[in-house]
Amino acid sequence: MNLEAIIALLGEDWDRFGAVVRESLRSDIRMLNSVNDNLLSNAGKRIRPMVSLLVARALGGCNHESICFAAATEMIHNATLFHDDVVDKSTLRRGKPTLSSMVGPSAAVLIGDFWLSRAVNLLIDTRHQSEAIVQFSNALSRLAEGEMLQMQKVADNDTDEEAYLQIIYCKTASLFESACRLGAVSVDAAPGQIDAAGNFGAALGRAFQIRDDIFDYQKGEIGKPVGIDLKEQKITLPLLGAMRRAGQGDSIRAMVHDIPDHPEYCDKLHAFVLDNGGIEYASARLDDFIDEAISALDAFPASPEKDMLAELARYNAVRNK
């Protein structure tokens, strides 16, 4: 899967999206403009606005509201990353310095607040502003709840697969879901198609996060440090799968609990996951969500955009960053 192919397909709609983001973040504060220009010049994959625009085009064709919703999605996503990196005291994200490490945590929080406020401004005077406000508000609420649930589960050391899936839905999949639903809403798609778009986004988001969690157990050039989740005592799907296949639980959870005093346990747990099929288990569940996402597209009419959405879902099985 070549993300450049999606950008080429989106063409002027992608250019309009980028222009709206850049213009929305303009400020009279020179320092803020400088930081924002740097952030925009080093943007990530921008998967969420891509899927939002593809959904809009597949169900009717992009309009100005479609562009505004996609831009707001990207700005909200980045704002939450800025805040997360402050909370986690992270200095790197996918191999690059975090905003917090470059400008300090206080400035990073303020910049995140600015991006959030400008995202809200994009929703004003759109025809479906009420639906957009509900969708983004719910996504932000779920993100906070997901973070708190993860903290609770780390403290209690009792994450199971049900809790894990709830956490990744809240932290990752809910914004994918909102992005896709709003892409459909923006073009007045039929109610069944709007629901299908949301289902596609939720399944895609879960697959996306599971792939990231698999990366944490794979060495190599994958765009992020290996073993961060274990160091933070987070029990994710590869470890849950290995515990299930090995029929072990209490002893492994005890090791996770003792990681702060025994950091060498990280290497042992990593080996345990590899030796007991944890990667294979998580990969199989990832495939389940890819299939779920592709099935949701049955409600869409045939189009190059629908095909590209399906390819984007399959991309999660093979992406290496």
C-alpha positions in Angstrom: 0.0 0.0 0.0 1.4 3.3 -1.1 0.0 6.3 0.9 1.2 8.6 -2.0 -1.4 6.7 -4.1 -4.1 7.9 -1.8 -2.9 11.5 -1.9 -2.8 11.3 -5.7 -6.3 10.0 -5.8 -7.6 12.7 -3.5 -5.8 15.3 -5.6 -7.1 18.8 -5.1 -9.2 17.7 -2.1 -6.0 16.8 -0.3 -4.4 20.1 -1.2 -7.5 22.0 0.1 -7.4 20.0 3.3 -3.7 21.0 3.9 -4.5 24.6 3.1 -7.4 24.7 5.6 -5.2 23.2 8.4 -2.4 25.6 7.7 -4.7 28.7 7.5 -6.7 27.7 10.6 -3.5 27.6 12.7 -2.3 31.1 11.7 -1.7 33.4 14.6 -0.4 36.9 15.4 2.1 35.3 17.7 5.4 34.8 15.8 6.6 32.1 18.1 3.4 30.1 17.7 3.5 30.4 13.9 7.1 29.2 13.8 6.3 26.2 15.9 3.2 25.4 13.9 5.1 25.7 10.6 7.7 23.2 11.9 5.0 20.8 13.1 3.1 20.9 9.8 6.4 20.4 7.8 7.0 17.2 9.8 3.4 15.8 9.8 2.8 12.1 10.2 0.9 9.8 7.9 -2.4 11.7 8.4 -4.4 8.5 8.1 -7.5 9.9 9.8 -8.2 12.8 7.4 -7.4 10.5 4.5 -10.1 8.0 5.5 -12.5 10.8 6.2 -12.0 12.3 2.7 -12.1 8.9 1.0 -15.4 8.1 2.7 -16.9 11.5 1.7 -15.8 10.9 -1.9 -17.1 7.3 -1.9 -20.5 8.4 -0.8 -21.1 11.6 -2.8 -18.0 13.7 -3.3 -16.1 16.1 -1.1 -17.4 19.5 -0.3 -16.2 22.3 1.9 -17.7 20.7 5.0 -15.9 17.4 4.2 -12.6 19.3 4.1 -13.4 21.2 7.4 -14.3 17.9 9.2 -11.1 16.2 7.9 -9.0 19.2 9.0 -10.6 19.3 12.4 -9.9 15.6 12.8 -6.2 16.0 12.1 -5.9 19.0 14.4 -7.7 17.3 17.3 -5.6 14.1 16.9 -2.3 16.1 17.0 -3.5 18.2 20.0 -4.1 15.0 22.0 -0.7 13.7 21.0 0.9 17.0 22.3 -0.9 16.5 25.6 -0.2 12.8 25.9 3.5 13.4 25.4 3.5 15.8 28.3 1.6 13.4 30.6 3.9 10.5 29.6 7.1 12.7 29.8 8.0 11.3 26.3 11.0 12.8 24.5 10.5 10.8 21.3 7.5 9.8 19.1 8.3 7.5 16.2 11.9 8.4 16.4 11.4 12.2 16.4 11.6 14.7 19.3 8.2 15.4 20.8 6.9 18.9 20.9 7.2 18.8 24.7 10.9 18.0 24.4 11.5 20.9 22.0 9.5 23.7 23.6 8.9 22.5 27.1 5.8 20.9 28.7 4.0 24.1 29.5 4.2 25.5 25.9 3.3 22.1 24.5 0.1 22.1 26.5 -0.8 25.6 25.4 -0.1 24.7 21.8 -2.3 21.7 22.1 -5.1 23.9 23.5 -4.6 26.3 20.6 -5.0 23.4 18.0 -8.1 22.2 19.8 -9.7 25.6 19.9 -8.9 26.2 16.2 -10.4 22.8 15.3 -13.6 23.8 17.1 -13.7 27.0 15.1 -13.7 25.0 11.9 -17.0 23.4 12.9 -18.8 26.8 13.3 -21.3 27.5 10.6 -21.0 24.1 9.0 -24.4 22.6 8.1 -23.9 19.6 10.4 -22.1 21.4 13.2 -24.3 19.7 15.9 -23.4 16.2 14.7 -19.7 17.2 14.4 -19.6 18.6 17.9 -21.3 15.5 19.4 -18.9 13.2 17.5 -15.7 15.0 18.5 -16.8 15.6 22.0 -17.5 11.9 22.4 -14.2 11.0 20.9 -12.3 13.3 23.3 -14.3 12.0 26.3 -13.6 8.4 25.3 -9.9 9.2 24.9 -9.7 10.6 28.4 -11.7 7.6 29.8 -9.4 5.2 27.9 -6.3 6.8 29.4 -7.8 6.6 32.9 -8.9 3.0 32.3 -5.4 2.0 31.2 -3.9 3.7 34.2 -6.4 1.8 36.5 -5.6 -1.5 34.8 -1.8 -0.9 35.1 -2.3 -0.2 38.8 -4.5 -3.2 39.3 -2.4 -5.4 37.0 -5.6 -7.1 35.7 -5.9 -6.1 32.0 -7.8 -8.8 30.1 -8.7 -8.9 26.4 -12.1 -7.2 27.0 -10.5 -4.3 28.8 -7.8 -4.1 26.3 -10.3 -3.8 23.4 -12.2 -1.1 25.3 -9.0 0.8 25.9 -7.9 0.8 22.3 -11.4 1.7 21.1 -11.4 4.7 23.4 -7.8 5.8 22.8 -7.6 5.2 19.1 -10.6 3.7 17.3 -13.1 6.3 18.5 -11.5 9.2 16.6 -11.3 7.0 13.5 -15.0 6.2 13.9 -15.9 9.9 14.2 -13.7 10.9 11.2 -15.4 8.3 9.0 -19.0 9.0 10.2 -18.5 12.8 9.7 -17.1 12.1 6.2 -20.4 10.4 5.4 -22.5 13.0 7.2 -20.9 15.8 5.3 -22.3 14.5 2.0 -25.7 13.6 3.3 -25.2 9.9 3.0 -28.0 7.5 3.9 -28.3 6.6 7.6 -27.2 3.0 6.9 -24.1 4.2 5.0 -23.3 6.6 7.9 -23.4 3.7 10.3 -21.3 1.6 8.0 -18.7 4.3 7.7 -18.5 4.5 11.5 -18.2 0.7 11.8 -15.4 0.8 9.2 -13.6 3.5 11.1 -13.9 1.7 14.5 -12.6 -1.6 13.1 -9.8 0.2 11.2 -8.8 2.0 14.3 -8.6 -1.1 16.4 -6.5 -2.8 13.7 -4.3 0.2 13.6 -3.6 0.1 17.3 -3.1 -3.7 17.5 -0.5 -3.3 14.8 1.3 -0.7 16.9 1.1 -2.9 19.9 2.7 -5.8 17.9 5.5 -3.4 17.0 6.4 -3.1 20.7 7.6 -6.8 20.5 9.4 -6.6 17.2 12.9 -5.5 16.8 14.0 -3.6 13.7 13.3 -0.4 11.8 9.7 0.0 12.8 9.6 3.6 13.7 9.3 3.3 17.4 11.4 2.0 20.3 10.8 -1.6 21.3 9.6 -2.6 24.7 8.1 0.7 25.8 4.7 -0.8 26.7 6.3 -3.4 29.0 8.5 -0.8 30.7 5.3 1.1 31.5 3.7 -2.2 32.7 1.0 -2.1 30.0 -0.4 -5.6 29.2 -1.3 -5.5 25.5 -2.7 -8.1 23.1 0.6 -9.9 22.2 1.2 -10.6 25.9 -2.4 -11.5 26.5 -2.3 -13.9 23.6 0.9 -15.6 24.9 -0.6 -16.0 28.3 -3.7 -17.6 26.8 -1.7 -20.0 24.6 0.8 -20.9 27.4 -2.0 -21.3 30.0 -0.1 -19.0 32.3 -1.4 -15.9 34.0 -0.5 -15.3 37.6 3.2 -15.7 37.3 3.4 -13.5 34.2 1.3 -10.8 35.8 3.6 -11.0 38.9 6.6 -10.3 36.7 4.8 -7.3 35.0 4.0 -6.0 38.5 7.7 -6.2 39.6 9.2 -4.6 36.5 10.0 -1.3 38.3 12.3 -3.3 40.7 13.4 -5.9 38.1 13.7 -4.2 34.7 15.4 -7.4 33.4 12.0 -8.9 33.5 11.2 -7.0 30.3 13.5 -9.2 28.3 12.1 -12.3 29.8 8.5 -11.2 29.1 9.5 -10.3 25.5 11.0 -13.8 25.0 7.8 -15.3 26.6 5.7 -13.5 24.0 7.8 -14.7 21.1 8.1 -18.2 22.3 4.4 -18.7 23.0 2.8 -17.3 19.9 1.8 -13.9 21.2 2.6 -12.1 17.9 0.7 -14.7 16.0 -2.3 -14.4 18.3 -2.4 -10.6 18.0 -1.9 -10.8 14.2 -4.9 -13.1 13.9 -7.1 -10.7 15.9 -5.8 -7.9 13.8 -6.9 -9.8 10.7 -10.4 -10.2 12.3 -10.7 -6.4 12.5 -9.4 -5.9 9.0 -12.1 -8.3 7.8 -14.7 -6.4 9.9 -13.7 -3.1 8.3 -13.8 -4.4 4.8 -17.2 -6.0 5.4 -18.6 -2.6 6.5 -17.7 -1.3 3.1 -20.4 -3.5 1.5 -22.8 -0.6 2.1 -20.8 1.6 -0.2 -21.3 1.8 -3.9 -18.4 0.7 -6.1 -15.7 3.3 -6.6 -11.9 3.8 -6.6 -12.3 5.4 -3.2 -14.1 2.3 -1.8 -11.3 0.1 -3.2 -8.7 2.4 -1.6 -10.4 2.2 1.8 -10.3 -1.6 1.6 -6.6 -1.5 0.6 -5.9 0.9 3.5 -7.5 -1.6 5.9 -5.4 -4.4 4.5 -2.3 -2.2 4.8 -2.4 -2.7 8.6 -1.4 -6.3 8.2 1.9 -5.4 6.6 2.9 -1.9 7.5 6.2 -1.6 9.2 5.9 1.9 10.7 
